Amino acid sequence: MPPPNPAEKLLEAPLADLIVLLLKQFKRLLDERGLRLTTPELEEIGQQASVGVVVSDHAQQVRQITATLVAESEAELQSRFGFTFSESLATDMQTVGGWETTAEFIEVANVKSNAELRISAGSALRVFLGDPEGVLHLLTVIDHDSGAMDVDAAFARRALCHAAEVSPSANDWLKQVHQWWDDQQV
């Protein structure tokens, strides 16, 4: 029997808690861009987003800043490695050049993984906050996860299911999400 997957707990966690967790991941970056949020303000945004009512000025600012952070990370992957987000997720560090020493390898790997994480987590946060621009990145995360259900995929699944109003425990959740997304494109 395989060991339990800790990411599976994210599939059952309260949405507000997940959103606050994502907000806390971005707190330093939000602070650097002039948006300093207290814990009660983070919790208010989480509560609003969990019920689909994102009205506060702070939530709107988070959406805008997160969109910028995602775009900056996409640009970094493109300029540094020549990768799209999808290509970066599919590329093993052994095939990425630009390093000779262990220290250089670690630096390059950190740049790549940090950009991927900002895109993935930022896209989940954007979708939780009612911004559909992150949907395609989240579908990419799910595609590259190949059913392993890592933490990024669990957040992606919850955000997509929240937006599509689909149960994350449904056997056909991904099919339902794709149908919802196709309907949005009409």
C-alpha positions as CSV (number, residue, x, y, z in Angstrom):
1,M,0.0,0.0,0.0
2,P,1.5,3.4,-1.0
3,P,1.9,6.0,1.7
4,P,-0.9,8.6,2.0
5,N,-0.5,11.6,-0.2
6,P,-0.5,14.8,1.9
7,A,-1.8,16.8,-1.0
8,E,-5.0,14.8,-0.9
9,K,-5.9,16.6,2.3
10,L,-6.1,19.8,0.3
11,L,-9.0,18.3,-1.6
12,E,-11.1,18.3,1.5
13,A,-9.8,21.4,3.3
14,P,-12.1,24.4,3.6
15,L,-11.7,26.7,0.6
16,A,-11.2,29.8,2.7
17,D,-8.2,28.1,4.4
18,L,-6.7,27.2,1.0
19,I,-7.1,30.7,-0.3
20,V,-5.5,32.2,2.8
21,L,-2.7,29.8,2.5
22,L,-2.0,31.0,-1.1
23,L,-2.3,34.6,0.0
24,K,0.3,33.9,2.7
25,Q,2.6,32.4,0.0
26,F,2.4,35.7,-1.8
27,K,2.5,38.0,1.2
28,R,6.1,39.1,0.8
29,L,5.6,39.8,-2.9
30,L,2.4,41.7,-2.2
31,D,4.2,43.7,0.5
32,E,7.0,44.6,-1.9
33,R,4.4,46.0,-4.3
34,G,2.9,48.2,-1.6
35,L,0.0,45.9,-0.5
36,R,0.4,45.1,3.1
37,L,-2.4,42.9,4.4
38,T,-3.1,41.9,7.9
39,T,-4.1,38.4,8.9
40,P,-7.8,39.5,9.3
41,E,-7.7,41.1,5.9
42,L,-6.2,37.9,4.4
43,E,-9.0,35.9,6.1
44,E,-11.7,38.3,4.8
45,I,-10.4,37.9,1.2
46,G,-10.4,34.1,1.8
47,Q,-14.0,34.1,3.1
48,Q,-15.2,36.3,0.2
49,A,-13.5,34.3,-2.4
50,S,-14.7,31.0,-1.0
51,V,-18.3,32.0,-1.5
52,G,-17.6,33.7,-4.9
53,V,-18.0,37.3,-3.7
54,V,-14.8,39.1,-4.4
55,V,-15.6,42.7,-3.8
56,S,-13.0,44.3,-1.5
57,D,-10.5,46.7,-2.9
58,H,-7.8,44.5,-1.4
59,A,-9.0,41.4,-3.3
60,Q,-9.0,43.4,-6.5
61,Q,-5.4,44.6,-5.8
62,V,-4.3,41.1,-5.1
63,R,-5.7,40.0,-8.5
64,Q,-3.9,42.8,-10.3
65,I,-0.6,42.2,-8.5
66,T,-0.8,38.4,-8.9
67,A,-1.5,38.9,-12.7
68,T,1.7,41.0,-12.9
69,L,3.7,38.4,-11.0
70,V,2.5,35.6,-13.2
71,A,3.3,37.6,-16.4
72,E,6.8,38.4,-15.0
73,S,7.4,34.7,-14.3
74,E,6.3,33.7,-17.8
75,A,8.6,36.3,-19.2
76,E,11.5,35.0,-17.0
77,L,11.0,31.5,-18.2
78,Q,10.9,32.7,-21.8
79,S,13.9,35.0,-21.6
80,R,16.1,32.8,-19.4
81,F,15.3,29.4,-20.9
82,G,13.2,30.0,-24.0
83,F,10.3,28.1,-22.4
84,T,6.6,28.6,-22.1
85,F,5.1,27.5,-18.8
86,S,4.1,24.1,-20.2
87,E,7.5,23.6,-21.8
88,S,9.2,24.4,-18.5
89,L,7.1,21.9,-16.6
90,A,8.0,19.3,-19.1
91,T,11.7,19.9,-19.1
92,D,13.9,18.1,-16.7
93,M,16.8,20.1,-15.1
94,Q,19.3,17.7,-16.6
95,T,18.5,19.0,-20.1
96,V,18.6,22.7,-19.1
97,G,21.9,24.3,-19.9
98,G,23.6,27.4,-18.5
99,W,25.4,25.8,-15.6
100,E,28.7,24.0,-14.9
101,T,29.1,23.9,-11.2
102,T,26.8,22.6,-8.5
103,A,26.2,26.1,-7.3
104,E,25.2,27.3,-10.8
105,F,22.9,24.2,-11.2
106,I,21.2,25.1,-7.9
107,E,20.8,28.8,-8.9
108,V,19.3,27.8,-12.4
109,A,17.0,25.2,-10.8
110,N,15.8,27.8,-8.3
111,V,15.0,30.3,-11.0
112,K,13.1,27.7,-13.0
113,S,11.2,26.2,-10.1
114,N,10.3,29.6,-8.5
115,A,8.9,30.9,-11.7
116,E,6.9,27.7,-12.2
117,L,5.6,27.9,-8.6
118,R,4.6,31.6,-9.0
119,I,2.7,30.8,-12.2
120,S,1.0,27.8,-10.7
121,A,0.1,29.2,-7.3
122,G,-0.6,32.7,-8.7
123,S,-3.0,31.2,-11.3
124,A,-4.8,29.3,-8.6
125,L,-5.1,32.4,-6.5
126,R,-6.4,34.4,-9.5
127,V,-9.0,31.8,-10.3
128,F,-10.1,31.6,-6.7
129,L,-10.5,35.4,-6.9
130,G,-12.7,35.2,-9.9
131,D,-10.1,35.9,-12.6
132,P,-10.5,33.3,-15.4
133,E,-7.1,34.3,-16.9
134,G,-5.4,31.6,-14.8
135,V,-7.5,28.7,-16.0
136,L,-5.3,27.6,-18.9
137,H,-2.2,27.5,-16.6
138,L,-4.1,25.4,-14.1
139,L,-5.2,23.0,-16.8
140,T,-1.5,22.8,-17.8
141,V,-0.6,22.0,-14.2
142,I,-3.2,19.2,-14.1
143,D,-2.0,17.8,-17.4
144,H,1.7,17.7,-16.4
145,D,0.8,16.2,-13.0
146,S,-0.4,13.1,-14.8
147,G,-2.5,12.0,-11.8
148,A,0.2,12.1,-9.2
149,M,-1.7,14.9,-7.3
150,D,1.1,17.0,-6.0
151,V,0.4,20.1,-4.0
152,D,0.3,22.4,-7.1
153,A,-2.2,20.0,-8.8
154,A,-4.4,19.9,-5.7
155,F,-4.6,23.7,-5.6
156,A,-5.2,23.7,-9.3
157,R,-8.0,21.2,-9.0
158,R,-9.7,23.0,-6.1
159,A,-9.5,26.4,-7.9
160,L,-10.8,24.9,-11.2
161,C,-13.6,23.1,-9.4
162,H,-14.5,26.2,-7.4
163,A,-14.8,28.3,-10.6
164,A,-16.7,25.6,-12.5
165,E,-18.9,24.8,-9.5
166,V,-17.9,21.2,-9.7
167,S,-17.2,18.9,-6.7
168,P,-13.5,18.1,-6.5
169,S,-14.3,14.6,-5.4
170,A,-16.4,13.9,-8.5
171,N,-15.0,11.0,-10.6
172,D,-15.4,13.1,-13.7
173,W,-14.4,16.5,-12.2
174,L,-11.9,17.2,-15.0
175,K,-14.4,16.4,-17.7
176,Q,-16.9,18.8,-16.1
177,V,-14.2,21.5,-15.7
178,H,-13.3,21.2,-19.4
179,Q,-17.0,21.4,-20.3
180,W,-17.4,24.5,-18.2
181,W,-14.3,26.1,-19.7
182,D,-15.5,25.3,-23.2
183,D,-18.9,26.9,-22.4
184,Q,-17.0,30.0,-21.2
185,Q,-15.3,30.4,-24.6
186,V,-18.5,30.6,-26.5
